[in-house]
Amino acid sequence: MRNVLSVLVVASLAGAANADLLAGWSFENYVPGPVTGQNQGPIAADSGIFAAGAEARGFHAATATTWSNPVGNGSSRSFSSNTWTTGDYYQVRFSTVGYTDIVIDWQQTRSATGPQFFNLVASTDGGTTFFSLLSNYSVEVNGAVGGGSWSSTPANFRTGYGFNVAGTAALANQADVIVRMVANSQAGGTGGTGRIDDVNINGTLIPTPGSLALLGLGGLVAARRRR
């Protein structure tokens, strides 16, 4: 019996330590339409436990914004736009119900005249209020000297293209989470572009009361063994 309990406890601990993909956007199925306008989306997530209810969008103040799907980083497509001004953003919306330790990772780049600085912000009240996850982060120019460009194959994981941010406890176990990448600087020109790719939301399953009780039993078994 002790051996069975020990095996179950180890299995429970291993399951709690592994992160699950909650929602992911590769943008491989993204075909923009309409081509111009202030808004683009919704773009459905194409992977993850909560993919069915997750979506990505974009918003720009300029009605002349062009939305497109140029080559991604290790994939055929990405989510791109021009005519950037401060406050324009990309957004993903998803659920984290039953999960904690939320981590957001994504790829992002820009043209030489695209916006360089962004803020990563989040909301759990439907977009009424937002709080900061990452302030004033810098995005690399695609194909900067010595860095290489994004290509369909292979991916270019140069530092500055990829980002990984652990969300605060406020993102855990929430039915409606919105995360935005908000431009914090002007573009160098209306033709300047910014693009994102491979946006992934990961989380760790919150242990059920039953598994917590099992962990307690495992501790009791270990204590008895030491006697």
C-alpha positions in Angstrom: 0.0 0.0 0.0 2.8 2.4 0.8 4.4 1.8 -2.5 1.1 2.5 -4.3 0.7 5.7 -2.4 4.3 6.8 -3.2 3.8 6.2 -6.9 0.5 8.2 -6.9 2.2 11.1 -5.1 5.1 11.2 -7.5 2.7 11.1 -10.4 0.6 13.9 -8.9 3.7 16.1 -8.3 4.9 15.5 -11.9 1.6 16.5 -13.3 1.5 19.7 -11.3 5.0 20.6 -12.5 4.2 20.4 -16.2 2.9 23.4 -18.0 0.0 23.0 -20.5 -0.6 25.1 -23.6 -3.9 27.0 -22.9 -4.1 28.9 -26.2 -1.7 29.4 -29.1 -1.7 31.4 -32.3 0.7 30.4 -35.1 -1.3 32.6 -37.6 -0.8 30.0 -40.2 -4.6 30.1 -41.0 -4.7 33.9 -40.9 -5.9 35.5 -44.1 -6.6 39.2 -43.5 -9.9 40.7 -44.4 -10.8 43.5 -44.7 -7.3 44.5 -45.8 -7.6 48.0 -44.5 -9.3 49.6 -41.5 -8.9 50.3 -37.8 -9.7 46.8 -36.6 -8.6 43.3 -37.5 -10.0 40.0 -36.1 -11.1 38.0 -34.4 -8.4 35.5 -35.3 -9.1 32.1 -33.6 -6.4 30.4 -31.7 -5.2 27.3 -33.5 -3.9 25.2 -30.6 -4.3 24.8 -26.8 -6.8 23.5 -24.3 -9.0 26.6 -24.5 -8.4 27.3 -28.2 -12.1 27.2 -29.0 -12.9 30.3 -27.0 -9.6 32.2 -27.6 -9.1 35.0 -30.1 -6.5 37.6 -31.3 -7.3 41.1 -32.6 -5.6 44.3 -33.7 -6.5 47.9 -33.3 -5.1 51.1 -34.9 -6.3 54.6 -34.7 -5.7 55.1 -38.4 -8.5 53.9 -40.8 -5.8 53.6 -43.5 -4.0 50.8 -41.7 -3.1 47.8 -43.8 -3.2 44.4 -42.2 -1.2 41.6 -43.8 0.4 38.1 -43.2 4.0 38.2 -44.2 6.4 35.4 -43.4 6.6 34.4 -39.7 9.5 33.3 -37.6 9.9 29.6 -38.6 6.4 29.6 -40.3 4.7 30.8 -43.5 2.6 33.6 -41.9 2.5 36.2 -39.1 0.2 39.0 -38.0 1.4 42.4 -39.3 0.2 46.0 -39.8 1.5 49.4 -40.7 0.4 53.0 -39.9 1.3 52.8 -36.2 0.8 55.4 -33.6 1.2 55.4 -29.8 -1.6 53.4 -28.2 -2.2 51.0 -31.2 -2.1 47.4 -30.1 -2.3 43.7 -30.8 -4.5 41.7 -28.4 -5.1 38.1 -27.4 -8.1 37.0 -25.3 -8.3 33.6 -23.5 -9.3 31.7 -20.4 -7.1 30.4 -17.6 -9.9 28.7 -15.5 -8.3 25.9 -13.4 -4.8 27.0 -14.1 -2.1 29.0 -12.4 1.5 30.1 -13.1 0.5 31.7 -16.4 3.3 32.4 -18.8 3.0 34.4 -22.1 5.6 33.9 -24.8 5.7 35.3 -28.3 7.8 36.4 -31.3 7.8 40.1 -32.4 9.7 42.2 -34.9 9.4 45.5 -36.8 10.7 47.2 -40.0 13.3 50.0 -39.7 10.5 52.6 -39.4 8.1 50.5 -37.3 7.5 51.3 -33.6 10.4 50.1 -31.3 8.9 50.3 -27.8 5.8 48.5 -26.4 4.0 47.9 -23.1 2.6 44.5 -22.3 -0.6 45.0 -20.3 -3.4 42.7 -19.1 -7.1 42.9 -18.0 -9.3 40.4 -16.1 -12.5 42.5 -16.1 -13.3 42.6 -19.8 -11.0 45.4 -20.7 -12.3 48.0 -18.3 -9.0 48.3 -16.4 -5.5 47.1 -17.4 -2.3 46.5 -15.3 1.3 46.2 -16.4 3.1 43.0 -17.2 6.2 44.4 -19.0 7.0 48.1 -19.5 8.7 49.7 -22.4 10.2 46.6 -24.0 12.3 47.0 -27.1 11.6 45.2 -30.4 14.4 44.4 -32.9 14.4 45.5 -36.5 13.8 42.5 -38.8 17.1 41.7 -40.5 19.2 44.1 -38.4 22.9 43.9 -39.2 24.3 40.6 -37.9 21.0 39.4 -36.7 19.4 37.8 -39.7 15.8 38.0 -40.7 12.6 36.0 -39.9 12.2 33.2 -42.4 9.8 30.4 -42.9 12.6 27.9 -42.2 14.5 27.8 -40.0 13.3 30.1 -37.2 15.6 32.9 -36.1 15.6 33.0 -32.3 17.9 35.9 -32.0 17.6 37.7 -28.6 15.2 40.6 -29.2 12.8 38.6 -31.4 11.5 36.4 -28.7 9.8 37.3 -25.4 8.7 35.3 -22.3 6.8 36.8 -19.5 5.5 35.2 -16.3 2.1 36.7 -15.5 1.2 37.8 -12.0 -1.1 35.8 -9.7 -4.0 38.0 -11.0 -4.0 36.0 -14.3 -4.6 32.7 -12.6 -8.0 30.9 -12.7 -9.7 33.6 -14.7 -12.6 33.2 -17.2 -11.6 36.2 -19.4 -8.0 37.4 -19.7 -7.0 40.1 -22.2 -3.3 40.7 -22.9 -2.3 43.6 -25.2 1.0 44.6 -26.8 0.6 48.4 -26.9 2.9 50.6 -28.9 4.7 53.0 -26.6 6.4 55.0 -29.4 5.6 56.5 -32.7 6.6 54.8 -35.9 9.2 56.4 -38.2 6.6 56.6 -41.0 3.2 55.4 -42.0 4.7 52.5 -43.9 6.6 51.2 -40.9 5.4 47.8 -39.9 5.3 45.7 -36.7 4.5 42.0 -36.6 3.9 39.2 -34.1 4.0 35.4 -34.4 3.7 32.2 -32.3 1.8 33.7 -29.3 1.4 31.1 -26.7 -0.3 31.1 -23.3 0.9 28.4 -20.9 -0.3 27.4 -17.4 0.0 24.8 -14.7 -3.1 22.9 -13.6 -4.3 23.9 -10.1 -4.3 20.7 -7.9 -7.8 19.5 -7.0 -8.7 19.0 -3.3 -8.4 15.3 -3.9 -4.8 15.5 -5.1 -3.9 17.8 -2.3 -5.2 15.3 0.2 -3.1 12.6 -1.6 0.0 14.7 -1.2 -0.8 14.9 2.5 -1.0 11.1 2.7 2.3 10.9 0.8 3.9 13.0 3.4 2.5 10.8 6.2 3.8 7.7 4.5 7.3 9.3 4.2 7.2 10.3 7.8 6.3 6.8 8.9 9.1 5.3 6.9 11.6 7.5 8.7 10.5 6.2 12.1 
